Amino acid sequence: MKLNKTIICTGLVLFGCLFDSCKKFYDVNEDPNNVQDVPVAQLLPSITVNVGYLGGSDLFRYSGLMIQQFSGQTTNTSQTFKEYERYNINNSDVNNQWSSIFATLLADIGKIIPKAEASASPHYAGVAKILKAYVYQVTVDGWGDVPYSEAAKFAENLYPKFDNDEDIYADLIKVIDAGIADINAPTSVFEPNQNTTIYAGSWADMKPKWIKFANTLKLRIYLHYSQKDPAFASSQIAALVNSGATFMTSNGDSFKMNYLAEAGRQNPINSIEGGQFRNAFFPNKTLVDMMNTKSDPRRPSYFVRFPYNTSPATYKGATVLDNSSVAYSRLNTFLKGDATINTIVQNSDGSITDGSITWSGNAPARLLTFAEYNFIRAEAALTLNAPGDAQTFFAAGIRSSMEESGVSAADITAYLSVYGTLTGSTAQKLEQLITEKFVANFGVLMEPWNDWRRTGYPNLKALPISVAVYDQIPRILPYPLSEESSNPNIPARKNMLDRVFWDTRQ
């Protein structure tokens, strides 16, 4: 698909970046920009913009559709997202996403780090290193072994090797530590500023947030070892917490990029759902039913009620198992931004016509949130004997998610009084915890899929083989056709039931 190309190019032009990202996507082993010298102050904003767009990219849709947060159910001629929902993601589908990660995003990160170091600007280098670790974390979680040590060298190495995914993960911790050290450097000729688009503002305000995010990212990485090597995960999380490292303390610390209610600067979720793929991206029945069962007060923020005029409000999710239809709740303000209620026209099937509601697109891309931090700490305390009280962090995770969704204090208290206490065996508590995290992480890139692969929760039912390509939920993405045809070092991949190194649950 050309979707990512269009969105990224438009966003970069409007953010004033100076390099030519709107040319044809290049092969990962070719120099995509051909710009000889871009100042670090202008290169970093383009990187953070692209990280933000990663949060609403194909990678976001692949995982969200497979893990039953979204549905591609549609009556449109374009069945792309419906195919993803039925696990039909092939090597040509992932070409653009792979290229945008390696040939644009990681290539630019590879440029800015040495430039920042050469200009005695460690604060820029530190932010770039932390961003590199984040991008590689989600990339490894998607594909497993990927180019790392020899990536983005272009003419110096046209055929980079694919590094072992476990080796990459281990090195990411070192990259994060190096980034924190750079951020803590006493002086820096240049410093990130309000143009950075993530944690934008003065350096004095940004610095502690970048450090909190870096440490929270380390927690996420360590937690991914929970099944592979629980002793390692336990010891590393305990050491990090006991070291006095700072972590996220409020929703204001969440790692996210804010979009604007302006053409070309809108959240891509809103752009695709109201544009080329209109009426082809809905909340999934699994998620909606899960929230309906608990009368979850986040539903008005997450979804449009269906039928629209129901009182009390009801909500209906979509699934590829249904006949082609658009008679479902639509995504709402949490992912699409402020809503304007126009003239509501309700069809006979309960759906509303296009234009009944319009959204501004100013919802942020949520990449790692304060709510997720609390759920990480809760799970680590519950299953890995890590510091902290699992119950306290569990309730804090629900509360912070609901506060971000605009739920009233009274409704939060009422929900917590019924669903906010961990009960039963450790396994039952873990299921309760991850199921709540699944709802709180609605729209967070990759992590709901990662949690399901690690823990088996929430307890999802795979699509039947009569509908889907596999009779199991996939556990890895195919390598791109472009790389298969150009790089002899690409590993063999049997199918999407192969696994990344940390996915050891049977």
C-alpha positions as CSV (number, residue, x, y, z in Angstrom):
1,M,0.0,0.0,0.0
2,K,1.1,3.6,-0.6
3,L,-0.7,4.8,2.5
4,N,2.3,5.2,4.8
5,K,4.1,7.1,2.0
6,T,1.4,9.6,1.6
7,I,0.9,10.2,5.3
8,I,4.6,10.5,6.2
9,C,5.4,12.7,3.2
10,T,2.6,15.1,3.9
11,G,3.4,15.3,7.6
12,L,7.1,15.9,7.0
13,V,6.5,18.7,4.5
14,L,4.1,20.4,6.8
15,F,6.5,20.1,9.7
16,G,9.1,22.0,7.7
17,C,11.6,19.2,7.3
18,L,14.3,19.8,4.6
19,F,14.9,16.3,3.2
20,D,13.0,14.7,0.3
21,S,11.0,12.0,1.9
22,C,8.2,12.1,-0.7
23,K,10.2,10.4,-3.4
24,K,9.6,6.8,-4.1
25,F,10.3,4.5,-1.2
26,Y,13.8,3.2,-1.7
27,D,15.2,-0.2,-1.0
28,V,16.4,-0.5,2.5
29,N,20.0,-0.8,1.3
30,E,19.9,2.4,-0.7
31,D,20.4,6.0,0.5
32,P,16.8,7.4,0.6
33,N,17.5,11.1,1.0
34,N,20.6,12.1,-0.9
35,V,20.9,15.2,1.2
36,Q,24.5,15.9,2.1
37,D,24.1,18.0,5.3
38,V,21.0,18.5,7.5
39,P,21.5,20.3,10.8
40,V,20.6,18.2,13.9
41,A,18.0,20.8,14.9
42,Q,16.0,20.1,11.8
43,L,16.7,16.3,11.5
44,L,15.4,15.4,15.0
45,P,11.9,16.8,14.4
46,S,11.6,14.7,11.2
47,I,12.6,11.7,13.2
48,T,10.0,12.3,16.0
49,V,7.3,12.9,13.4
50,N,8.1,9.6,11.8
51,V,8.1,7.8,15.2
52,G,4.7,9.3,15.8
53,Y,3.4,8.1,12.4
54,L,4.7,4.7,13.2
55,G,2.1,4.7,16.0
56,G,-0.7,4.8,13.3
57,S,1.1,2.8,10.6
58,D,0.7,-0.5,8.9
59,L,2.6,-2.1,11.8
60,F,0.0,-0.7,14.2
61,R,-2.8,-2.1,12.0
62,Y,-1.3,-5.5,11.5
63,S,-1.0,-6.1,15.2
64,G,-4.3,-4.4,16.2
65,L,-6.4,-6.3,13.6
66,M,-4.8,-9.7,14.4
67,I,-5.2,-9.2,18.2
68,Q,-8.9,-8.3,17.8
69,Q,-8.8,-4.7,18.9
70,F,-9.9,-3.6,15.4
71,S,-11.8,-5.1,12.5
72,G,-11.5,-4.5,8.8
73,Q,-15.1,-5.4,8.2
74,T,-16.4,-3.3,5.3
75,T,-18.6,-3.0,2.3
76,N,-15.9,-1.2,0.4
77,T,-14.2,-2.6,-2.7
78,S,-10.9,-2.3,-0.8
79,Q,-10.7,-5.4,1.4
80,T,-7.1,-4.7,2.6
81,F,-7.8,-4.4,6.4
82,K,-10.3,-7.4,6.2
83,E,-7.5,-9.5,4.8
84,Y,-5.2,-8.4,7.6
85,E,-7.8,-9.4,10.1
86,R,-8.0,-12.9,8.7
87,Y,-4.2,-13.1,9.0
88,N,-3.6,-12.7,5.3
89,I,-0.5,-10.5,5.5
90,N,2.0,-11.4,2.8
91,N,5.6,-10.3,1.9
92,S,4.5,-7.6,-0.5
93,D,2.2,-6.0,2.1
94,V,5.0,-5.2,4.4
95,N,7.4,-3.7,1.8
96,N,6.5,-0.1,2.5
97,Q,6.5,-0.5,6.3
98,W,9.9,-2.1,6.3
99,S,11.3,0.6,4.0
100,S,9.8,3.4,6.0
101,I,11.5,2.0,9.2
102,F,14.9,1.2,7.8
103,A,15.3,3.6,4.8
104,T,13.8,6.6,6.4
105,L,13.5,6.4,10.2
106,L,16.6,4.4,11.2
107,A,18.6,5.9,8.4
108,D,18.0,9.4,9.8
109,I,18.7,8.2,13.4
110,G,22.0,6.8,12.0
111,K,22.8,10.2,10.6
112,I,21.9,12.4,13.6
113,I,23.9,10.5,16.3
114,P,27.3,11.0,14.8
115,K,26.4,14.6,13.7
116,A,25.3,15.4,17.3
117,E,28.4,13.9,18.8
118,A,30.7,15.7,16.3
119,S,29.0,19.0,17.1
120,A,29.4,18.5,20.9
121,S,25.7,18.2,21.3
122,P,25.2,15.1,23.5
123,H,21.6,16.0,24.4
124,Y,20.6,15.5,20.8
125,A,22.6,12.3,20.6
126,G,21.0,11.0,23.8
127,V,17.4,11.6,22.6
128,A,18.3,9.9,19.2
129,K,19.7,6.9,20.9
130,I,16.6,6.4,23.0
131,L,14.5,6.7,19.9
132,K,16.7,4.2,18.2
133,A,16.1,1.7,21.0
134,Y,12.3,2.2,20.8
135,V,12.1,1.8,17.1
136,Y,14.3,-1.3,17.2
137,Q,12.2,-2.8,20.1
138,V,9.0,-2.6,18.1
139,T,10.7,-3.8,14.9
140,V,12.2,-6.8,16.6
141,D,8.9,-7.6,18.2
142,G,7.4,-7.6,14.7
143,W,10.0,-9.5,12.7
144,G,12.5,-11.1,15.1
145,D,15.9,-11.2,13.4
146,V,16.5,-7.9,11.5
147,P,19.5,-5.9,10.2
148,Y,21.1,-4.1,13.1
149,S,24.9,-4.0,13.3
150,E,25.2,-3.5,9.6
151,A,22.0,-1.6,8.9
152,A,21.7,1.7,7.1
153,K,25.3,1.7,5.8
154,F,24.1,1.9,2.2
155,A,26.9,1.7,-0.3
156,E,29.3,0.5,2.4
157,N,27.2,-2.7,2.8
158,L,24.5,-3.4,0.3
159,Y,23.7,-6.8,1.9
160,P,23.5,-6.3,5.7
161,K,23.4,-9.3,7.9
162,F,20.3,-10.1,10.0
163,D,21.3,-10.0,13.6
164,N,19.9,-12.4,16.2
165,D,16.8,-10.8,17.8
166,E,18.0,-11.7,21.3
167,D,21.4,-10.1,20.7
168,I,19.7,-7.0,19.5
169,Y,17.5,-6.8,22.6
170,A,20.5,-7.1,24.9
171,D,22.2,-4.3,23.0
172,L,19.2,-2.0,23.2
173,I,19.7,-1.8,27.0
174,K,23.2,-0.5,26.3
175,V,21.9,2.0,23.8
176,I,19.3,3.3,26.3
177,D,22.0,3.6,29.0
178,A,24.2,5.5,26.6
179,G,21.3,7.8,25.7
180,I,20.6,8.6,29.4
181,A,24.3,9.3,29.9
182,D,24.3,11.7,27.0
183,I,21.1,13.5,28.2
184,N,22.7,13.9,31.6
185,A,25.9,15.5,30.1
186,P,26.5,18.9,31.8
187,T,26.8,20.8,28.5
188,S,25.5,20.6,25.0
189,V,26.1,23.1,22.2
190,F,22.6,22.4,20.8
191,E,19.6,21.1,22.7
192,P,16.2,19.7,21.5
193,N,13.4,22.3,21.7
194,Q,9.7,22.9,21.1
195,N,10.1,21.6,17.5
196,T,10.8,18.1,18.6
197,T,7.1,17.2,18.5
198,I,7.4,14.6,21.3
199,Y,7.9,16.1,24.8
200,A,8.2,19.4,23.0
201,G,9.1,22.4,25.1
202,S,12.2,23.8,26.9
203,W,15.1,21.4,27.5
204,A,14.6,21.8,31.2
205,D,11.1,20.5,30.9
206,M,11.9,17.8,28.3
207,K,15.0,16.3,30.0
208,P,13.3,14.5,32.9
209,K,10.6,13.2,30.6
210,W,13.1,11.6,28.2
211,I,14.9,10.0,31.1
212,K,11.6,8.7,32.6
213,F,10.6,7.3,29.2
214,A,14.0,5.7,28.7
215,N,13.8,3.9,32.1
216,T,10.2,2.8,31.5
217,L,11.2,1.5,28.1
218,K,13.8,-0.7,29.8
219,L,11.1,-2.1,32.1
220,R,9.0,-3.0,29.0
221,I,12.0,-4.7,27.4
222,Y,12.8,-6.7,30.6
223,L,9.2,-7.7,31.0
224,H,9.2,-9.3,27.6
225,Y,11.6,-11.9,29.0
226,S,9.0,-13.0,31.5
227,Q,8.4,-16.4,29.9
228,K,11.8,-16.8,28.2
229,D,13.9,-16.1,31.3
230,P,11.8,-15.1,34.3
231,A,14.8,-15.1,36.6
232,F,16.6,-12.6,34.4
233,A,13.5,-10.4,34.1
234,S,13.0,-10.4,37.8
235,S,16.6,-9.5,38.7
236,Q,16.9,-6.8,36.1
237,I,13.6,-5.1,37.0
238,A,14.5,-5.3,40.7
239,A,17.9,-3.8,40.0
240,L,16.5,-1.0,37.9
241,V,13.8,-0.1,40.4
242,N,16.2,-0.2,43.3
243,S,18.8,1.9,41.5
244,G,16.7,5.0,42.1
245,A,15.9,5.4,38.4
246,T,13.0,7.7,37.6
247,F,9.9,6.4,35.8
248,M,6.7,7.9,34.5
249,T,4.6,9.5,37.3
250,S,1.6,10.9,35.4
251,N,-0.2,10.8,32.0
252,G,1.9,13.9,31.2
253,D,4.9,11.7,31.0
254,S,3.4,9.3,28.4
255,F,5.5,8.8,25.3
256,K,3.2,10.1,22.6
257,M,3.1,12.5,19.7
258,N,0.3,15.1,19.7
259,Y,-1.4,15.7,16.3
260,L,-3.1,18.9,15.2
261,A,-6.6,19.6,13.9
262,E,-5.1,20.7,10.6
263,A,-4.9,19.1,7.2
264,G,-1.8,17.0,6.9
265,R,-1.1,17.1,10.6
266,Q,-3.9,14.9,11.8
267,N,-3.6,11.5,13.4
268,P,-3.3,8.9,10.6
269,I,-6.0,6.8,12.2
270,N,-8.5,9.5,11.5
271,S,-7.0,10.2,8.1
272,I,-7.3,6.6,6.8
273,E,-10.7,5.9,8.5
274,G,-12.2,8.9,6.8
275,G,-10.3,8.8,3.6
276,Q,-9.1,6.0,1.3
277,F,-10.2,3.3,3.6
278,R,-13.5,4.9,4.7
279,N,-15.8,2.5,6.6
280,A,-13.1,-0.2,6.7
281,F,-11.6,0.2,10.2
282,F,-13.9,-0.4,13.2
283,P,-13.6,-1.5,16.8
284,N,-13.5,-5.2,17.1
285,K,-16.4,-7.2,18.6
286,T,-14.0,-8.9,21.1
287,L,-12.9,-5.6,22.6
288,V,-16.3,-4.0,22.6
289,D,-18.0,-7.1,24.1
290,M,-15.3,-7.2,26.8
291,M,-16.1,-3.6,27.7
292,N,-19.8,-4.0,27.4
293,T,-19.8,-6.8,30.0
294,K,-18.3,-4.4,32.6
295,S,-20.3,-1.3,31.4
296,D,-16.8,0.2,31.0
297,P,-17.1,4.0,31.3
298,R,-14.4,4.5,28.6
299,R,-16.7,3.3,25.9
300,P,-18.1,6.8,25.0
301,S,-14.5,8.0,24.4
302,Y,-13.4,4.8,22.5
303,F,-16.6,4.2,20.4
304,V,-19.6,5.9,19.0
305,R,-22.8,4.4,20.4
306,F,-24.7,2.0,18.1
307,P,-27.5,2.5,17.1
308,Y,-26.7,6.2,17.6
309,N,-30.0,7.1,19.3
310,T,-30.0,4.4,21.9
311,S,-30.6,5.4,25.5
312,P,-29.0,4.1,27.6
313,A,-26.1,3.9,25.1
314,T,-25.2,0.6,23.5
315,Y,-22.1,-0.3,21.5
316,K,-21.5,-3.0,18.9
317,G,-18.1,-4.2,17.6
318,A,-17.3,-5.7,14.1
319,T,-15.8,-8.9,13.1
320,V,-14.7,-10.5,9.8
321,L,-17.0,-13.4,10.6
322,D,-20.0,-11.2,9.9
323,N,-21.5,-10.6,6.5
324,S,-20.2,-7.4,4.9
325,S,-21.6,-4.5,6.8
326,V,-20.8,-1.1,8.3
327,A,-23.6,-1.4,11.0
328,Y,-21.3,-1.0,14.0
329,S,-20.0,1.5,16.4
330,R,-17.3,3.7,14.9
331,L,-14.0,4.7,16.5
332,N,-14.4,7.9,18.5
333,T,-12.5,10.7,20.1
334,F,-9.9,8.7,21.9
335,L,-8.2,7.7,18.6
336,K,-9.6,10.3,16.2
337,G,-9.7,13.6,18.2
338,D,-12.4,16.1,18.9
339,A,-15.8,15.3,17.4
340,T,-18.2,17.7,15.7
341,I,-21.8,16.5,15.8
342,N,-23.3,17.5,12.5
343,T,-26.8,16.5,11.3
344,I,-27.1,12.9,12.4
345,V,-28.7,10.7,9.8
346,Q,-29.3,7.1,10.9
347,N,-29.8,4.4,8.4
348,S,-32.4,1.6,8.7
349,D,-29.6,-0.8,9.9
350,G,-28.7,1.6,12.8
351,S,-25.5,2.9,11.2
352,I,-25.1,6.7,10.6
353,T,-24.2,8.2,7.3
354,D,-20.8,9.6,6.5
355,G,-20.6,13.2,7.6
356,S,-23.0,12.8,10.5
357,I,-20.0,13.2,12.8
358,T,-16.6,14.6,11.8
359,W,-13.4,14.3,13.8
360,S,-10.5,16.8,14.0
361,G,-7.7,14.3,14.0
362,N,-6.0,15.9,17.0
363,A,-5.8,12.6,19.1
364,P,-2.2,11.7,20.0
365,A,-0.3,8.6,18.8
366,R,0.2,6.7,22.1
367,L,3.4,4.8,22.0
368,L,4.1,3.9,25.7
369,T,1.8,5.3,28.3
370,F,1.8,6.0,32.0
371,A,-1.1,3.4,32.3
372,E,1.2,0.8,30.6
373,Y,4.0,1.6,33.1
374,N,1.6,0.9,36.0
375,F,0.5,-2.5,34.5
376,I,4.2,-3.4,33.9
377,R,5.0,-2.8,37.6
378,A,1.9,-4.7,38.6
379,E,2.7,-7.7,36.5
380,A,6.4,-7.7,37.6
381,A,5.4,-7.5,41.3
382,L,2.8,-10.3,40.8
383,T,4.7,-12.8,38.8
384,L,8.4,-11.9,39.1
385,N,8.6,-10.9,42.8
386,A,9.8,-7.4,41.7
387,P,9.5,-4.4,44.1
388,G,6.2,-2.8,44.6
389,D,2.6,-3.9,45.3
390,A,0.8,-5.5,42.4
391,Q,-2.6,-4.3,43.6
392,T,-1.6,-0.7,44.0
393,F,-0.1,-0.6,40.5
394,F,-3.0,-2.5,39.0
395,A,-5.5,0.0,40.3
396,A,-3.3,2.9,39.2
397,G,-3.1,1.5,35.7
398,I,-6.9,1.5,35.4
399,R,-7.2,4.9,37.0
400,S,-4.7,6.6,34.7
401,S,-6.3,5.0,31.6
402,M,-9.7,6.2,32.6
403,E,-8.4,9.7,33.4
404,E,-6.9,9.9,30.0
405,S,-10.2,8.9,28.5
406,G,-12.0,11.7,30.3
407,V,-13.9,9.4,32.7
408,S,-15.3,11.2,35.8
409,A,-13.8,10.6,39.2
410,A,-17.1,9.2,40.4
411,D,-17.3,6.7,37.6
412,I,-13.6,5.7,38.1
413,T,-14.3,5.0,41.8
414,A,-17.4,3.0,40.9
415,Y,-15.5,0.9,38.4
416,L,-12.6,0.2,40.7
417,S,-14.9,-0.8,43.5
418,V,-16.2,-3.7,41.3
419,Y,-13.3,-4.5,39.0
420,G,-10.2,-2.9,40.6
421,T,-9.1,-5.7,43.0
422,L,-6.9,-8.6,41.9
423,T,-8.4,-11.9,43.1
424,G,-7.9,-15.6,42.9
425,S,-4.7,-17.5,42.0
426,T,-1.7,-15.9,40.5
427,A,-2.8,-17.1,37.1
428,Q,-6.3,-15.7,37.6
429,K,-4.8,-12.4,38.7
430,L,-2.5,-12.3,35.7
431,E,-5.5,-12.8,33.4
432,Q,-7.4,-10.1,35.1
433,L,-4.4,-7.8,34.9
434,I,-3.6,-8.3,31.2
435,T,-7.2,-8.1,30.2
436,E,-7.5,-4.7,31.8
437,K,-4.1,-3.7,30.2
438,F,-5.6,-4.8,26.8
439,V,-8.4,-2.3,27.2
440,A,-6.1,0.4,28.6
441,N,-3.6,-0.1,25.7
442,F,-6.3,0.4,23.0
443,G,-4.4,2.0,20.2
444,V,-0.9,1.5,21.6
445,L,1.5,0.2,19.0
446,M,2.2,-3.6,19.1
447,E,2.0,-4.1,22.9
448,P,-1.4,-5.8,23.1
449,W,-0.1,-8.4,20.6
450,N,3.2,-8.7,22.6
451,D,1.2,-9.3,25.8
452,W,-0.9,-12.0,24.3
453,R,2.1,-13.7,22.8
454,R,3.8,-13.7,26.2
455,T,1.0,-14.6,28.5
456,G,-1.9,-16.0,26.5
457,Y,-4.2,-13.2,27.8
458,P,-6.7,-12.0,27.1
459,N,-8.1,-15.4,26.3
460,L,-8.8,-14.8,22.6
461,K,-10.4,-17.3,20.2
462,A,-8.6,-17.5,16.9
463,L,-10.6,-17.2,13.7
464,P,-11.6,-20.6,12.2
465,I,-9.5,-21.9,9.3
466,S,-12.6,-21.7,7.1
467,V,-12.2,-17.9,7.3
468,A,-8.5,-17.3,8.2
469,V,-5.2,-18.2,6.7
470,Y,-4.1,-20.0,9.9
471,D,-6.1,-21.6,12.7
472,Q,-4.0,-19.8,15.2
473,I,-3.3,-16.1,15.8
474,P,0.0,-15.3,14.1
475,R,3.1,-14.7,16.1
476,I,5.4,-12.9,13.7
477,L,5.4,-10.9,10.5
478,P,6.6,-12.1,7.1
479,Y,9.9,-10.6,5.7
480,P,9.3,-8.1,2.9
481,L,9.5,-9.2,-0.7
482,S,11.8,-6.3,-1.5
483,E,14.4,-7.7,1.0
484,E,13.9,-11.3,0.0
485,S,14.7,-10.3,-3.6
486,S,17.7,-8.1,-2.8
487,N,19.5,-9.4,0.3
488,P,21.0,-12.9,0.2
489,N,21.4,-12.7,4.0
490,I,17.7,-12.8,4.8
491,P,16.8,-15.8,7.1
492,A,14.3,-18.4,6.1
493,R,10.8,-17.9,7.5
494,K,8.3,-20.7,7.3
495,N,5.2,-18.7,8.0
496,M,3.6,-16.3,10.5
497,L,3.5,-19.0,13.2
498,D,7.3,-18.7,13.7
499,R,8.3,-16.7,16.8
500,V,10.5,-14.0,18.2
501,F,13.0,-15.1,20.8
502,W,11.0,-14.1,23.9
503,D,7.8,-15.8,22.7
504,T,8.2,-19.2,24.4
505,R,4.7,-19.8,25.8
506,Q,3.2,-23.1,24.6
